[in-house]
Amino acid sequence: MFTLNQIHDAFKKVKKGADFPKLVQNLKSIGMQRYENFVADGKTVFYGANQHRIGGRRNIRQFRFIQPVQLKN
């Protein structure tokens, strides 16, 4: 199982775009399988094996959307 400290340490090592592949490798090595980032409030939830889940705190003030947006293909 991974911790928020491990995740934050991995993200701190990213200084430029070229560092991104190494970030992905580091996150996989600590057991993270995926994460979701919520645009409305900046919250991120990280997922690992065996339903392990850590929810980060909101980073920004919550946005209020005036009207829904529908994307067209």
trRosetta pair geometry for C-beta under 8 A, 3 or more apart (Angstrom, degrees):
i j d omega theta_ij theta_ji phi_ij phi_ji
1 31 6.4 -111 -115 90 17 159
1 48 6.3 149 -128 82 58 154
1 52 5.1 -165 -122 -133 95 149
2 6 4.9 -114 -165 70 92 140
2 7 6.4 91 148 -48 124 90
2 30 4.2 78 -104 144 122 107
2 31 4.9 -170 -34 59 103 104
2 32 5.7 -39 21 -52 159 85
2 46 7.2 -78 84 132 124 136
2 48 5.9 155 16 -63 102 147
2 52 7.4 116 29 136 75 139
2 54 7.3 -103 90 -3 85 139
3 6 4.9 105 56 3 76 98
3 7 7.2 -139 100 -1 45 86
3 54 7.3 129 -148 -92 32 161
4 7 5.5 -55 -150 38 38 113
4 8 6.1 38 154 -19 70 105
4 46 7.9 160 -96 24 68 140
4 54 5.7 -160 -62 160 86 143
4 56 6.4 133 -125 -97 119 85
5 8 5.8 -54 -143 39 30 110
5 9 6.2 35 155 -22 64 106
6 9 5.7 -53 -148 34 30 114
6 10 6.6 31 153 -20 63 104
6 30 4.9 157 152 -148 137 154
7 10 5.8 -54 -153 33 32 111
7 11 6.5 25 153 -13 66 107
7 27 7.1 46 -122 -117 77 93
7 30 7.4 -152 -70 87 62 153
7 32 6.9 89 -97 -61 103 145
7 46 6.0 -110 -93 -75 153 166
7 54 7.6 -165 -12 82 145 141
7 56 8.0 -112 95 -72 148 121
8 11 5.8 -57 -147 40 33 108
8 12 6.3 42 153 -30 66 104
9 12 5.7 -50 -149 26 31 117
9 13 7.3 34 154 -24 59 100
10 13 6.2 -57 -166 23 34 112
10 14 7.9 36 143 -26 61 98
10 23 5.9 111 159 -147 98 73
10 26 4.2 169 -134 120 114 130
10 27 5.6 132 150 -67 164 73
10 30 7.1 -119 -50 -1 137 139
11 14 5.8 -45 -164 15 48 114
11 23 6.9 56 -100 -140 49 121
13 19 6.6 -164 126 -178 79 134
13 22 7.2 -94 120 114 125 119
13 23 7.0 175 77 -89 100 82
13 26 7.1 110 49 -30 142 169
14 19 4.5 168 -132 103 63 130
14 20 6.7 53 -132 -80 120 54
14 22 7.9 173 -91 74 77 98
14 23 5.1 8 -73 -70 116 131
15 19 5.7 103 36 -24 65 151
16 19 5.6 111 59 -4 59 101
17 20 5.8 -21 -171 -16 50 116
18 21 7.8 -37 177 17 47 97
19 22 5.4 -61 -168 45 62 114
19 23 6.1 71 136 -31 82 101
20 23 5.3 -50 -148 29 37 117
20 24 6.6 38 156 -19 67 100
21 24 5.7 -51 -153 33 35 112
21 25 6.6 35 150 -17 65 104
22 25 5.5 -52 -150 37 36 114
22 26 6.3 38 151 -21 67 105
23 26 5.7 -56 -149 36 30 111
23 27 6.3 28 155 -17 66 106
24 27 5.9 -55 -146 37 30 109
24 28 6.4 29 155 -16 64 107
25 28 5.8 -58 -148 39 29 110
25 29 6.2 31 154 -24 65 109
26 29 5.6 -56 -147 33 30 113
26 30 6.8 19 158 -11 64 104
27 30 6.3 -61 -152 38 31 102
27 32 4.4 -56 173 59 90 128
28 31 7.8 74 -178 -54 32 10
28 32 6.6 -89 -82 64 32 74
28 33 7.8 69 -118 -97 70 41
31 48 4.5 36 138 -145 98 129
31 49 6.2 -85 -169 9 103 99
31 52 7.2 10 137 69 124 150
32 35 6.7 -8 -177 -46 123 101
32 46 5.6 -54 -129 -175 116 110
32 47 7.1 96 -157 72 70 44
32 48 5.5 -74 -104 -83 39 90
33 47 5.5 -59 60 105 96 88
33 48 5.6 135 -2 -123 93 37
33 49 6.6 115 -37 -53 128 61
34 46 7.9 175 96 -154 41 51
34 47 5.1 -4 63 56 79 113
35 44 5.8 16 172 -179 120 102
35 45 6.5 173 -156 87 72 46
35 46 4.5 -24 -103 -105 106 63
35 47 6.5 179 -86 14 47 77
36 44 6.8 170 86 -152 48 57
36 45 5.0 1 53 53 97 94
36 47 7.8 49 -7 -16 90 111
37 42 7.6 -25 -172 -156 91 38
37 43 7.6 169 -153 90 50 43
37 44 4.8 -18 -102 -101 73 89
38 41 5.7 6 107 46 114 81
38 42 7.0 -32 79 29 76 10
38 43 4.7 5 43 59 118 86
38 44 7.3 -159 13 -77 75 39
38 45 7.8 50 -22 -5 105 95
39 42 7.6 23 -154 -69 22 45
39 63 7.3 -37 134 36 78 137
40 62 6.0 14 150 -156 85 81
40 63 5.2 -128 -152 54 56 93
40 65 7.2 -77 -110 -24 101 106
41 58 4.6 -60 156 -125 103 119
41 60 6.7 -174 -174 70 42 78
41 61 7.9 -87 -136 141 70 21
41 62 4.4 -19 -99 -104 95 81
41 63 7.2 -145 -69 16 48 73
42 58 5.2 91 69 -164 94 67
42 59 3.6 -110 147 47 136 90
42 60 4.1 115 -24 21 146 92
43 55 6.7 0 179 -175 113 95
43 56 6.2 169 -161 81 63 79
43 57 6.9 -87 -116 161 84 19
43 58 4.9 -44 -65 -87 86 66
43 59 7.5 180 -71 -1 36 77
44 55 7.7 165 92 -157 45 52
44 56 4.4 15 61 38 86 128
44 59 8.0 32 -10 -21 98 115
45 53 6.3 0 180 -171 103 102
45 54 7.2 169 -156 86 58 43
45 55 4.8 -21 -106 -106 85 75
45 56 7.1 -145 -76 17 36 75
46 53 7.0 158 82 -153 52 52
46 54 4.9 -8 57 59 102 92
46 55 7.8 -170 21 -81 69 28
46 56 7.1 69 -13 -27 100 99
47 52 7.0 130 -165 84 48 65
47 53 5.4 -11 -105 -102 68 80
48 52 3.8 -22 65 73 103 118
48 53 7.4 -162 25 -68 72 40
49 52 6.1 28 64 14 46 112
56 59 7.8 10 132 -46 118 93
58 62 7.0 -44 -153 -64 151 81
60 63 7.8 18 113 -36 118 88
65 68 7.0 75 127 -88 131 40
65 69 7.5 -96 -168 -13 137 95
